Amino acid sequence: MSQRILVDLAISADEYLAYYKGSARQVVAKATDGRIVRFPASILQRMVSHEGIYGRFAIDFDDNGRFCSVSRVG
């Protein structure tokens, strides 16, 4: 049984550049259910636009807590 976490993200392009350069490796966000979640910034790489990363995202994990996929849901 996998887990899905929904997070609303608002990361500017300049902020994401810090992740890209490696000075920050993890994103910490509040899930829509109130939990604080931490995940590797690298999973968002294909979601970056010229403006940054904005919107609601579903992050799926397997039973062992390993990342499976991320998708924009809103």
N, C-alpha and C positions, 0 to 999 in steps of 0.2 A: 504494500500500500504506500503510495507516494504522498508527499505533502505539497500543498500549493500555498504560497504566501503572496498576498497582494500588497504592493508598495506604491505610493505616490512619490515620484521623484521630480526634483527641479534642480538640475545641475547644469550650470552654465558651461559653455565651451571652455572658458578659461579655467574653471574649477576642474573640469575633466582632464585638462592638460596636465595637472598635477598628478593625477592617477596614471596617465599615459607615460609621463616621465619617470614614474616609479617613486616619487616622493610620498605618495599615499597609495597603499595597496588594497585597502578594504573600504567599502561603503557601509556606513551605519545609517539605518533608516528605521522609521516607525511603520510597522505593517498596519493595514487598515483595521486589524483586530486588536491593535494596541501593543502588540509585542515589539520589542526592539530587536532588529535583525542585523546581522553583519554578514557580508558576502564579498567575494573578490570583485574588485572593480573591473577586472578583465572580462567578466561575463556580459558587461554592458557595451563592449567595444562596437558591436555591429548596430547598436541602437543610437549611436552618436550622430547628430546632424550638425550643421554649421552653427546652430543656435545652442546646442548642448543636448541634454537628455531631459525631456519633460513629458509627463503623463503618468498613467497608471500601468504598472507592469506586473505580470504574473511570473513568479519564479518557482519552478518545480524542482523538488528534491526527491531522491529515492529514500528507501527505508533506512539507509545508513547515514542520511543527512548529506549525501553527495549531490552536487548540482547536476541537473538533467537538462533543463531548458529555461529560457526566458522569452517572454513575448509581450508585446504591447497590447493592452486590453482597453485602453481608453485614453 
